[in-house]
Amino acid sequence: MFVLIWITLLLSVRCSIADADEYCHNGSCITISEANLTAEVGLCVVVPCSFTTNHSFTPESLTWYKFPSEENRNDSQIIFSSSSTNPNVQTEYRGRVSLLEPDLNNMSCSIIINDLTKSDSGSYQVRVEGDLSGATKEYTSSTRTLIIVKDLSQKPSVMVPPLTEGQQTTLTCTAPGLCSGSVPTITWMWRGRGEKATEITGNLTERKTENLTAVTQRHSSTLTFNASAEHHGTQVTCKVGFTGDTATEETVTLNVTYVKPRITGKTTVTEGDALNLTCSFPSSAITWTKLGSNKTLNNGTGTATLVIPDVTTDHSGEYICTAKHLNNTLTTNVTVALLPKVQNTSGCEVHSGVLTCVCISKGYPLPTIKWPLLENNTDYSVNTTVLNHTVKSTVIFTLQDHNNTAVECVSSNKNGEAKRNLVILKKEQQEGQTIAWLTTVTRLDIIIAFFIGGLISATFCCFGIKCHRKKQSTHRPLDETLEMVTSQEDQLIHAGEEVEEVAEEGAAGKSDVEYSHINVSLLKRNNATKVGNNQETAETEYAEVKKKKVHVEVDGESKGNEVMIEENEDTNHIQEEKEGEEEALYSSVKDIMD
C-alpha cells in the first residue's frame, strides 16, 4: 500500500527520478534520489528517500539540509528535523516540510515540501542519526537532490457532465496538486455571451477536501444548477488561488441540449427603454406573438428577434415564441416585466398645516407604494387606487415639521424599486403666484383696451376731418346746383312720394318730426330765370326757403304739411327781409337736398 501511495505522489508532482544512489557504511545504507526534481510555485514536491541499518543501529533522528547551489557545499540551512526541539530549523520552512512516514523504524526518510516558492530552488541532503552499540552514530547521504521551482502552469480540472435543458446538473473543479499545505481558494465565475464574468456565490457551490494519506489531500468544489436554454453557449470558469497571490484557472463552454425554442435577451426593462428578445431553434420556422393576441409580431427561419424601441406598460406581459420543426410545434413563453417608475405628476402640497401627497407609479407586476415619512407619524390616512398597471397612493396627515422640503415616495415590485423626493408646495404661495399673474394679465388688458380706444378715437377724428373737407368742397354756385337738381327731377318726385308716405306714418304716430314737400318744377323755372339774369356776375346767390303750411291731398284726404318754398330773391334782398316776422333759412340747393 505504501508503495502505491508513493508512486501516486511522484506522478502528481511530476517529478523525474533518476537511478538511486546507495551509500553504505558498516551495514547501514541511505538511498536518495540523485536526479533533478521539477516543481511549480504554489504546489508541493516530494523528495523520495529510504535507508537501511544493521541490527546494532537504532535510528533516533533525521535532518534535512538545503544548499543554495550544487557547487556551494558549505553554506547549509536546516529545513527539517525530526526532533521538534531543534532550534536551528529555518523559520520560513517551519510547517511546510514534513515526513511522508513519521515513524523512523519504517526506514523512510522521504519528505514533502508544500507551498513552494521560487526561493525553494536548490540542492538538498539528508542525515540520519542513531545509536550504534551504545555510541552515537550518524550517516549522511553522499549525493544531493536538486529541486528547480518554476512558475505555475498546471490548471484545475473541470468535469462537465452532459447538460439537458430542465435537468439539474453538477460541475466539479479539482485543484492541481495533492498537497497538505495551505488550503487553496476555489472560485466559480459565470460569463454570458458578450458579458463580463461575474462571480457565483451562495448555495450553488460546495467545497470538498478529500484526505488521501496523512500528508496528501485533494481539494475540489462543485457547482450545482438547473440547466436551461440560457446556459447554452455560456462560459464557466474555475479559478484556484494559492499562497503568494499565485492562481490558475480553467474555462469551459457549456453545451445544453434543449427541447424547446431558446429565448435570449433582457426581459426586465424600464418604461421608455428598448426591448430586444431573440428566439432561436435550429432549422425551424419561428413566430413571435403575445398572449391573448393572434397577431404575428415577427417571424424568421432558425431565429427571430422581437424589438420594441419604446416600451410602455401596455407592452408588458407574456410573449410566446413558436417554432415549427418537421411535424412538431414547440413553444416557449417569456414574461416581459417593467421596473417601477414614479411619474412626474406626483407631488405634495400643504395647506393650513395639512400635507397632501400623491404618488403615481407604473410597472409590471403592479408595484406597491410606501411612504417612509409615515413611520414617525400616527395620525394619517392613505388612499390607494389601481388602474391597469398604474397605482396611485394619496396620503393626508398633519405636518409637524415645517422644515421638510420634500417627501420620499418608494415604489417597488419583485424586479426592483424606484424612489423620488416629492417637493412640498405651499398652497398659499401658489395662490399668491396665481393672483400676481392675474394682476399682470389684468393690467395688460387695460393697456390693450386703452390702446384700442385711442386707435378708434383717432379713426373717428380722421373720418370727421375728411367729411368736413368733403362738405366744403361741395359748395358750388347756384346755377350748377340747380342744373343738377333739374337732371334729377324725376328722382326727387319719387323721393317726394316716399316723404309723403313717411309723413302719413309720422302723423299717425304723432311724431314731432315735420316733413316738407319741395315743388321741384318751381325750382326749375326759377332756376332758368336766375341763370339768365346772373350770367354776368361771379357772386354766389342763395335761395331763401321759408316754411309754409300747405295742404296735400293723399288718397282723398287733406293733410297739412309744411313745405319749404323758394323765394326768388337775391342775397341783399334776403338781408333786408331778415328782420321780418318769418325766419328765413339760407342754404344752397345742395344743402336743401341733403
NORKAGI-V773120 format. One record per pair of residues at least 24 apart in sequence whose ideal C-beta (glycine too) atoms are under 6 Angstrom apart, sorted by sequence separation. I is the first residue (numbers start at 0). J is the second residue. D is the distance in whole Angstrom. If there is no record, write none. Layout:
I,J,D / I,J,D
This chain:
231,255,4 / 368,392,4 / 370,394,5 / 27,52,4 / 230,255,5 / 278,303,5 / 337,362,5 / 363,388,5 / 543,568,6 / 27,53,6 / 337,363,4 / 26,53,3 / 120,147,6 / 277,304,5 / 290,317,4 / 336,363,6 / 339,366,4 / 361,388,6 / 120,148,5 / 361,389,5 / 491,519,5 / 27,56,5 / 119,148,5 / 226,255,5 / 228,257,5 / 276,305,5 / 289,318,5 / 541,570,6 / 360,390,6 / 543,573,5 / 117,148,5 / 275,306,5 / 288,319,5 / 488,519,5 / 12,44,5 / 359,391,5 / 12,45,6 / 115,148,5 / 228,261,3 / 274,307,4 / 287,320,6 / 358,392,5 / 372,406,5 / 179,214,5 / 183,218,6 / 185,220,4 / 187,222,5 / 273,308,5 / 286,321,5 / 179,215,6 / 274,310,5 / 357,393,5 / 371,407,5 / 545,581,6 / 8,45,5 / 179,216,5 / 285,322,5 / 177,215,4 / 272,310,6 / 356,394,5 / 485,523,5 / 283,322,4 / 284,323,5 / 177,217,6 / 192,232,6 / 283,323,6 / 355,395,5 / 369,409,5 / 543,583,5 / 544,584,5 / 283,324,4 / 191,233,5 / 268,310,5 / 278,320,4 / 280,322,4 / 368,410,5 / 525,567,5 / 522,565,6 / 174,218,4 / 190,234,5 / 354,398,4 / 366,410,5 / 541,585,5 / 58,103,4 / 366,411,6 / 481,526,4 / 173,219,4 / 352,398,6 / 366,412,4 / 514,560,6 / 515,561,5 / 516,562,5 / 61,108,6 / 63,110,6 / 515,562,5 / 171,219,6 / 172,220,5 / 188,236,4 / 315,363,3 / 364,412,5 / 513,561,5 / 515,563,5 / 312,361,5 / 349,398,6 / 171,221,5 / 356,406,5 / 358,408,4 / 360,410,4 / 362,412,5 / 169,221,5 / 170,222,4 / 186,238,5 / 478,530,5 / 69,122,5 / 67,121,6 / 169,223,5 / 185,239,5 / 499,553,6 / 66,121,6 / 50,106,6 / 65,121,5 / 66,122,5 / 183,239,5 / 184,240,4 / 49,106,6 / 49,107,6 / 50,108,6 / 65,123,5 / 167,225,5 / 168,226,5 / 183,241,5 / 262,320,6 / 502,560,6 / 347,406,5 / 48,108,4 / 64,124,5 / 166,226,6 / 260,320,5 / 48,109,5 / 181,242,5 / 47,109,5 / 63,125,5 / 164,226,6 / 260,322,4 / 164,227,6 / 476,539,6 / 477,540,5 / 46,110,5 / 62,126,5 / 162,226,4 / 164,228,6 / 113,178,5 / 172,237,3 / 174,239,5 / 356,421,6 / 45,111,5 / 61,127,5 / 114,180,4 / 113,180,3 / 114,181,5 / 266,333,6 / 270,337,6 / 341,408,6 / 43,111,6 / 44,112,5 / 60,128,5 / 58,127,6 / 59,128,6 / 260,329,6 / 262,331,6 / 266,335,6 / 267,336,5 / 269,338,5 / 341,410,5 / 43,113,5 / 59,129,5 / 259,329,5 / 270,340,5 / 58,129,4 / 260,331,4 / 262,333,5 / 339,410,4 / 57,129,5 / 259,331,5 / 339,411,6 / 42,115,6 / 56,129,5 / 57,130,5 / 339,412,6 / 347,421,5 / 349,423,6 / 40,115,6 / 56,131,5 / 346,421,5 / 55,131,6 / 312,388,4 / 338,414,5 / 341,417,5 / 345,421,6 / 347,423,5 / 348,424,5 / 349,425,5 / 350,426,4 / 38,115,5 / 48,125,6 / 50,127,5 / 55,132,5 / 338,415,5 / 340,417,6 / 336,414,5 / 339,417,4 / 341,419,4 / 348,426,5 / 157,237,5 / 155,237,5 / 155,239,5 / 162,253,6 / 164,255,6 / 157,249,5 / 159,251,5 / 154,247,5 / 162,255,5 / 163,256,5 / 164,257,4 / 151,245,5 / 155,249,5 / 157,251,5 / 164,258,6 / 154,249,5 / 151,247,6 / 46,144,5 / 111,214,5 / 484,588,6 / 480,587,6 / 481,588,6 / 480,588,4 / 29,138,6 / 31,140,5 / 33,142,5 / 480,589,5 / 35,145,5 / 36,146,5 / 37,147,5 / 38,148,5 / 39,149,6 / 40,150,6 / 41,151,5 / 27,138,6 / 29,140,5 / 40,151,5 / 32,144,5 / 39,151,5 / 99,214,6 / 473,589,6 / 97,214,6 / 22,140,6 / 22,141,5 / 20,142,4 / 114,242,5 / 43,176,6 / 42,176,4 / 43,178,4 / 267,414,5 / 11,177,5 / 41,241,3 / 41,245,4 / 40,245,5 / 4,212,5
